[in-house]
Amino acid sequence: MGKHIAIVMAIIIACIAWGAGALTAYAGKAKDNNEFGITMNNKPLAVKAIIIDNTAWVPLRMLLATMDISLPYNTESGQISAILRGEELQFWSGENELVYGRTRYFLEQPVFTIEGAVYAPLRLIGTVAGYDVQFDKNRHTVSMMEYGLGQDKAINQVVEQYFKNMDPQLLSWDNPDLEYTPELNLSEVPYRNFSVTAGEINYTAANEAEVTAECRSGSEVIHEIKEVTFALRNVNGDWKIVKASWLHYNMELPADIDETVFNLAARRPHDVMKILEDTRTYYRAMNEKDYETVIGYISPRFIKEQGTSIVGTYTDFLKGILEVSSDFEMLLNERVVFAGDKQAIVHAFVEWSNETAGKKNGPFLYEELIYLDLVDGRWTHYESFAIDNDY
């Protein structure tokens, strides 16, 4: 955020009702009140504010001179306008409203003049210009702190960690994804390359921000491109993700995937055979609606995550699904692309079909990555992703 742009916004807003005339009562009160010093981003300004009825007012022309910023003013029409960040800002002398783009702002009290100096409320200036305004009555100072000052690094670190490993501690208490992420999800697959590019951070309040970021990563299993818009909130000094809105997700197999499969089968033939055997058992049981076998081949991690979003127990939920589902998924050309200590990944083509109201749907062919967890000597199904489409 450019400091000068923010300052210009504040100054322009304060110029509302330029020439509206003096408010005698306010001017009288101002002379009886002490002046307060003003700091902007911890730097003192050569401008003083006055406090009237618990509201700080700032002299505009002195502020303009201090910041070496001028504004055009049409003395005939009384209109003051400018193009600011691609939007037109307009206001008129004698009126207590300001129009910026499609937003209209109103002042509770019109601006006033004291000995030719035009005053406007500092709180409104800070709110619209992107500053947190705080008063210190003991020190007789008013501070204006730019939203997000010095916070870019902390936010970028949170975003990068989100892409690396989804940690529920990164999420705010009201993030809707929190119920699906009850524990830290660490992957055993090492990155070959990993980079995050974040756009400009938009600080919408003293403790709120938005940013869109792209992550490009590659491993021996998959190359991924993710684009996400994050809404964040500062909670007790730590930035938390309130919402992650996914804009784009692309997955592609690496060019050397066949070599990876061959080498893995050569090094660990028995492990590869066991992984494929358990994967086939799960899909066969799902097709046969064999509840007892299916529940034994579903990852407890998956059950824990899903259990928070359904009514009743997951086992009852699964029974209900198997009773009514006519889905049939046939594995084709399945092969192990990764085998870790507790995690494995199978690449396969899956032919899906079902029957609804006597009408057969499919078959449709999908290319998928199937993620497995090793539990008590058995490779259990955690999740699967179709990789032949962008999301």
Residue pairs with C-beta under 8 A, 6 or more apart in sequence:
1 130
1 146
1 147
1 148
1 200
1 202
1 203
3 41
3 146
4 67
4 69
5 84
5 85
6 129
6 130
6 131
6 146
7 40
7 67
7 69
7 129
8 69
8 71
8 82
8 84
9 84
9 89
9 128
9 129
9 130
10 125
10 126
10 128
10 129
10 131
10 144
11 60
11 63
11 64
11 67
11 69
11 71
11 125
12 71
12 80
12 82
12 84
12 89
12 91
12 98
13 91
13 98
13 105
13 120
13 124
13 125
13 128
13 129
14 58
14 60
14 63
14 111
14 118
14 119
14 120
14 121
14 122
14 124
14 125
15 60
15 71
15 80
15 91
15 111
15 118
15 120
16 91
16 95
16 96
16 97
16 98
16 105
16 107
16 110
16 111
16 120
17 91
17 92
17 93
17 94
17 95
17 96
17 107
17 110
17 111
18 73
18 78
18 80
18 91
18 93
18 111
18 118
19 78
19 93
19 94
20 93
20 94
20 95
20 96
20 110
20 111
20 112
21 94
21 112
21 113
22 112
22 113
22 114
23 109
23 110
23 112
26 52
26 109
26 112
27 112
27 113
27 114
29 52
29 53
30 50
30 52
30 57
30 114
30 119
31 114
33 50
33 51
33 52
34 50
34 51
34 140
35 48
35 49
35 50
35 140
36 48
36 49
36 50
36 51
36 56
36 135
36 140
36 141
36 142
37 44
37 45
37 48
37 49
37 140
37 141
37 142
38 44
38 45
38 47
38 48
38 49
38 58
38 122
38 141
38 142
38 143
38 144
39 45
39 141
39 142
39 143
39 144
40 131
40 143
40 144
40 145
40 146
41 144
41 145
41 146
41 149
42 143
42 145
45 63
45 66
46 62
46 66
47 58
47 59
47 62
47 63
47 66
48 59
49 56
49 57
49 58
49 122
49 142
50 56
50 57
50 119
51 57
51 135
55 109
55 121
55 123
56 121
56 122
56 123
56 133
56 135
56 142
57 112
57 119
57 120
57 121
57 122
58 119
58 120
58 121
58 122
58 125
59 114
59 117
59 118
59 119
60 117
60 118
60 119
60 120
61 117
61 118
62 117
64 70
64 71
71 80
71 82
72 80
72 81
72 82
73 80
74 80
77 92
78 92
78 93
78 94
79 90
79 91
79 92
79 93
80 90
80 91
80 92
80 93
81 88
81 89
81 90
81 91
82 88
82 89
83 89
84 100
87 100
87 101
88 99
88 100
88 101
89 98
89 99
89 100
89 101
90 98
90 99
90 100
91 97
91 98
91 99
96 106
96 107
96 109
96 110
96 111
97 104
97 105
97 106
97 107
98 104
98 105
99 105
100 128
105 124
105 128
107 120
107 121
107 124
108 121
109 121
111 118
111 119
111 120
112 118
112 119
113 119
122 133
122 142
122 144
123 133
125 131
125 133
125 144
126 132
126 133
126 144
127 133
130 146
130 147
130 203
131 144
131 145
131 146
131 147
132 144
132 145
132 146
132 147
132 206
133 142
133 143
133 144
134 142
134 143
134 145
135 141
135 142
136 142
136 143
145 206
146 203
147 203
147 204
147 205
147 206
147 209
148 155
148 201
148 203
148 209
151 201
151 203
151 209
151 234
151 239
152 201
154 239
155 198
155 201
155 209
155 211
155 232
155 239
156 196
156 198
158 170
158 232
158 239
158 240
158 241
159 196
159 198
159 211
159 213
159 230
160 196
161 167
161 170
162 170
162 228
162 230
162 241
162 244
163 194
163 196
163 213
163 215
163 217
163 226
163 228
164 194
165 184
165 185
165 186
165 187
166 181
166 184
166 185
167 184
167 185
168 178
168 181
168 182
168 183
168 184
169 184
170 240
170 241
171 177
171 178
171 181
171 240
171 241
172 178
172 233
172 235
172 240
172 241
172 242
174 242
175 240
175 241
175 242
175 243
175 244
176 243
177 244
179 308
179 309
180 305
180 306
180 308
180 309
181 305
182 304
182 305
182 308
183 301
183 304
187 343
188 338
188 340
188 341
188 342
188 343
189 219
189 220
189 221
189 338
189 340
189 343
189 345
190 219
190 220
191 217
191 218
191 219
192 218
192 219
192 220
193 216
193 217
193 218
194 215
194 216
194 217
194 218
195 215
195 216
195 217
196 213
196 214
196 215
197 213
197 214
197 215
197 216
198 211
198 212
198 213
199 211
199 212
199 213
200 211
201 209
201 210
201 211
202 209
202 210
202 211
203 209
204 210
206 234
207 233
207 234
207 235
208 231
208 232
208 233
208 234
209 231
209 232
209 233
209 234
209 239
210 229
210 230
210 231
210 232
211 229
211 230
211 232
212 227
212 228
212 229
212 230
212 247
213 227
213 228
213 230
214 225
214 226
214 227
215 224
215 225
215 226
215 227
215 228
216 224
216 225
217 223
217 224
217 226
218 224
218 254
219 254
220 254
220 256
220 257
220 260
220 337
220 338
221 253
221 254
221 257
221 260
221 337
221 338
221 345
221 369
222 251
222 252
222 253
222 254
222 369
222 387
223 251
223 252
223 253
223 254
224 249
224 250
224 251
225 248
225 249
225 250
226 246
226 248
226 249
226 250
227 246
227 247
227 248
227 249
228 244
228 245
228 246
228 247
229 244
229 245
229 247
230 241
230 243
230 244
230 245
231 241
231 242
231 243
231 244
231 245
232 239
232 240
232 241
232 242
233 239
233 240
233 242
234 240
246 391
248 390
248 391
249 390
249 391
250 390
250 391
251 369
251 385
251 387
252 387
253 347
253 387
254 260
257 337
257 347
260 337
260 338
261 335
261 336
261 337
261 347
264 272
264 336
264 337
264 338
264 339
265 272
265 336
268 339
271 336
271 339
272 336
272 339
274 379
275 336
275 339
275 344
275 346
275 372
275 379
276 334
276 335
276 336
276 346
278 297
278 372
278 378
278 379
278 380
279 331
279 334
279 346
279 348
279 370
279 372
279 379
279 381
280 331
280 334
281 293
281 297
282 293
282 294
282 297
282 298
282 380
282 381
283 329
283 330
283 331
284 290
285 293
285 294
285 297
286 294
286 322
286 327
286 329
287 328
287 329
287 330
289 322
289 323
289 325
291 318
291 319
291 322
294 318
294 322
295 315
295 318
296 378
296 380
297 378
297 379
297 380
297 381
298 318
298 380
298 381
299 372
299 373
299 375
299 380
299 381
299 382
300 373
300 375
300 380
301 373
301 382
302 380
302 381
302 382
302 383
303 314
306 314
306 317
307 313
307 314
310 317
311 317
325 354
326 354
326 355
326 356
327 352
327 353
327 354
328 352
328 353
328 354
329 350
329 351
329 352
330 350
330 351
330 363
331 348
331 349
331 350
332 348
332 349
332 350
332 351
332 365
333 348
333 349
334 346
334 347
334 348
334 370
335 346
335 347
335 348
336 344
336 345
336 346
336 347
337 345
337 346
337 347
337 369
338 344
338 345
341 374
342 373
342 374
343 371
343 372
343 373
343 374
344 371
344 372
344 374
344 379
345 369
345 370
345 371
345 372
346 369
346 370
346 372
347 367
347 368
347 369
347 370
348 367
348 368
348 370
349 365
349 366
349 367
349 368
350 365
350 366
350 367
350 368
350 384
351 362
351 363
351 364
351 365
351 366
352 362
352 363
352 364
352 365
352 366
353 360
353 361
353 362
353 363
353 364
354 360
354 361
354 362
355 361
366 386
366 388
367 386
367 387
367 388
368 384
368 385
368 386
368 387
369 384
369 385
369 387
370 381
370 383
370 384
371 381
371 382
371 383
371 384
371 385
372 379
372 380
372 381
372 382
373 379
373 380
373 382
374 380
